[in-house]
């Protein structure tokens, strides 16, 4: 097969000149006669221009365990997804997005990998892993027999940090208001490392009181209803502090306390989790554990890229948190 060098030797010009002529470089200053000789030589030598390799654009599917409507009510998961999509854009990766109620349609797509955001049942995980060789799970704490990549929050240290903060002030009456989740296709309750750590920590110190623990959904209305219930059941014996599973619940708790005329933080301190955007604007401004949700999504994309580049060993990445003290605690 003829090469550019063969043409250059035949016409007695440089390889660079041949290349620029054959690529129709308009900035090249060379006579029409020379151009003609180059094209004639290419034809006589049966030169075929090599097709330039096109880099295949990767496609990642992002699957959300919520429906699109549910996601709008929980900024935590929306922020994770947006972080993943921004990293994909930076890396030139195409994204196809699915939610809990339509991910079955993914069979129609050809994807290089999946980022699964939320909590999924074993049956759902098996379905994902049949659709793509590589799957990264974000915020899914359930144990699995398979070795998979995961991005998680270190909720154990986050919870212990909040409780240390209370205990350091001499507070021993600590309540818990959290959420109870289950898989969409399975009613089995999902373990929550926040509640597990809360129980273990206070049991160790002899301070655990079951009657001060409440669970509902991770929603503002449930935080409001559960705190009202705590006020009705305990009155003046209400705990001096509450660790609340997420900021949405905590916002509802603050509303119930304000309506009841309970001074926050003088009578009751409240600390939530996530540091969603509205946390600093409620009254009093909410103390909370800052979770770096955008980074969770970014790291998931990076893990998936590593897999596609050949990494064989599964990784579980834990991200640290920061306690942000505002007006609802001391």
N, C-alpha and C positions, 0 to 999 in steps of 0.2 A: 504494500500500500504506500502510495506516494505521500511525502511529508512536505511541510512548508520549507524545510531545508533543501529538499530536492528542487523545488521551484526556484528558490533563491540562487542555487548553484547554476541552474540553467539560464536564468535571466541575468545573472551576475549583479545581484543587489543583495542588500542585507535581509536576514530573516525577519527583522522587525518591519521592514518596508513591505514585504510580502504579506505579513499578518495584517498590517493596517489597511492595505489595499483590499484584501479579501474580506475584511470587516467593514469596508466602505467608510473609512475614517475620513471625514470631510476636512479635518484640520491638517491632513498630510499634504505637504508641498512636493508633488512629484508630477512629471509630465504625463499627458494623456497617452503618449506613445509607450512609456514604461508601464503604465497601468494595463494597456492592451496586451503587452508582452506577457505580463504576469498572469492575466486571465487565460491567454492562449496556452501558456505553459501548464497551467493548472488543468486545463481541459485535455491537453495532449498526454499528460501524465495520469489522467483519470483520478485527479485529486478529489477526495470527498471531505468536505468540512465536517469536523466532529461536532456532533450536537452537544451543546453545553448541558451539563448535568443540572437538573433542577432540584434544588433542595426540597425535600418533602416537608410540607408544613404539618407539624404535629397537631393532633386534636385530642384535648382532654375533656372528658365528661365530668361535670360537677353535679353530684346527686345530693339533694337536700332531703333530710328526713321529715321536714315539715311540708305542708302545702304552701303555695305562694301566699295565700291569705294569712296563714299562721305565721309565716316568716315576718310579715309586716308588724306583727304584735310582739316580736322578740328580736330586738336589735342585736343581741348577742350573736345569733347565728347568721344574720344578715351581714354583720361586720366580718365574720370569718369568710363568707362567700366572696365578699367584695375584695378582701385581701388576696384571695386566690386568683380572682379574675384580673386584678391589677398586675400581679406577678406574671400571669400568662401573657398579658398584653406586652409587658416589658420583654419577655422572652420570645415573642413572636409565635406564641402557641394559640391555636384556635380553640374556642370554648363552646361546648354545647351544654346547656343547662337543663336539668330535670328536677322535678319535685316529687314528693312522696306519692302523689296521685297520678304521675304519668311517666315514671322512670322505665316502665315496661317498654315504652316506645324506643328505647335506646337500641334495641335489636336492629333497627333500621340504619343505625349510624356505624361508621367504621372509626373506632376510637383507639388511641394509643395507650390510654390509661384512664383510670377513674379516681376522682377525689370524692369520697363519701363523707358528708358532713352531718354529724348527729349520731343517734343511737339506732343500730340496726340489729335485727334478729339474725340468728344463724342461717335461717332459710334465705333471707335477703342477701347476706354476705356470699352465700354459695352462688346465688343468681348473679351477683356482680362479678365474681371471679370466673364465671363461665363466659361473661361478655368481654372481659379484658384480662390480659395476663397480669397486669400490675394494678393494684388498688391501694390507695392510701386512705386510712380512716382517721377522721378528725373529731375529737371529743367523744370517742366511743370507748368506754372503760370496761366493757364486758370482756371476759377472758375468752380466748379462742384457741383451739388446738393447732390451728395453722399459724405459721410464722409470717406476720404481715407488718407493714409499716404503719405507724400510728403517730399522730401529733396530739399530745394531751397537756392539760394544765396541771401543775403540781398543787392540787387542791388539799392534799394532806398538809403540806407546809403552810399553805394559805390559811387554812382553818386553825391550825395551831398558832399561827401568828396573831389572829384575831383574839383567840382565847388567852394567849399570853398577855395581850394588850389589856384585856379586862382584868385578869388576875393580878397583874402588876399594880392595878389601882386598888387592890383589896376587894374587888367584886367577887362574890362567891355564888350569887343568885343569878344564874345565866339561863335564859330560855332560847329555844330554837324554833324558827319558823322556816320550813323548807317546802320543796315540791316533791311530788311522787310521780315518776314517769313510767311509761310502759311502751313496748314496741307497738307499732301500728298494726302489726299482724299477729300480735301475741300479748295477752293480758298480763304476762309475768312481770312483776315490778322490776325496774332497773336499779341496780345498786348505785348509791350516791356517795362518793368518797367524802363529801362534806359532812353528811350526817354520820357516816361511819367513824370519821375522825373525831367529830364532836362527842359522840358516845364514848369512844375509847379514852379521850383526853379527860373528860369530866369523871368517868368511872375511876380512872387511875387516881384522881385527886379526891374521890369520895364526894363529888359535888353533883352528880347526875340526878336530875329529877324528871321522871317520865311525864309528870303532869304539866311540865313546862315546855313540852315538845309538841309542835303542831305541823301538820302536813296538808298540802292541797295541790293545786297546779302552780306552775311558775308564772303567775299572772297578778296584775295589780289588784284585781277584785278579790282574789284569794288572800292576798296579804291583808287587805282591809277587813275581810270577814274573819280571818283567823285571829287577828289582833283584837277585834271586837269580842270574839269568843273568849280569848285569854282574859280580857278585862272583866267580862261577866263572871268567869269562873274564879278569878283570883282577887279582884278588887284591889284592896290596899296591899295584898300579898303578892302583887305582880312582881316578877323578877326585876332586878336593877338594870339588866342589860339583855339584849337579844342579838344573837347572830342569825342573820337572815340569808337564805340560800341564794337569792339573786336580787338585783336592784328593783326589778318590777315588783316583787313581793314587798320589798322594803318601802317603796313609795306608798303602797297601800297601807302598810303598818303605820307610817308617819301620819297619814290622813286620819286613821282611826284614833291615834293618840292625841292629835290636835283637836279633833272633835270632842274627845272626852276631857279635854283640859289638862292632860298629863304633860308636864314639862319635860321637854327633850332638849338637852341631855341631862338636866339636873335630876330628874326622877328616874328616867329610863334612857339608857343609851342604845342606839341602834347602829349596826354595821351590816352593810349588804355585800354583794359580790358582783363584779363585772365592770363597774364604773361606766355605765352607759351615759350618753351625752346629756340626758336630762338630770342626772344625779346631782350636779352642782347647782341646779336652779330650783329644786324643791325647797320647802321650808320645814325645818332647818336644812341647809345643804347636807346631803347624805354622805356620811363616811362609808367607805367601801374598799373592797379589794380590787385593784385594777388588774384586769385580765387583758393581755395583749392579743386581742382577737384577730386583728388584721395580720399580725405576724404568724398566727396559727395557720391562716390560709396560705401565706407566702411560703412557709416552711413545707407545707404539704406539696406544693408545686415543685419545690426544690427536691424533695425526696423522690417524687415521681420521675423527675428528670434524671436523678442519679440511677434509678432502676433501669431506665431506658439506655443509660450510658454503660450499663453492665454490672452494677453493684448486685451482689448475690445475697449478702447478709441482711436480714431484716433489721430495721431500726425502730425503736420507740423513743420519741423525742418529747421530753417534758419541758414546758416553758414556765419560768418563774413568774411570780406576781409581786405587786407592790401594795402595801396598805396606805390608803389615802385618808387621812383624818380631816374631817370637815366639822360642820356644826352639830351633827347628830350624835357625836361621841366626844369624849375628852382625850 
